[in-house]
């Protein structure tokens, strides 16, 4: 998880289509118990790209937003 206190969040969507179920499984493996507002980086190279939990759908699945972390 990325330190949220020292950073700002800016949405940065890819606007791509693909295998949504595979991506959801990947995110569930990286963060099995997400919390609203949590920012998760799935890149091992230290990239500022991450995913923020906006909320949950009616099935209890996390709603993720892709974005970039801007450090102060």
Secondary structure, 3 states (H helix, E strand, C coil): CCCCCCEEEEECCCCCCCCHHHHHHHHHHHCCCCCCCCEECCCCCCCCEEEEEEEECCCCCEEEEEEEEEEC
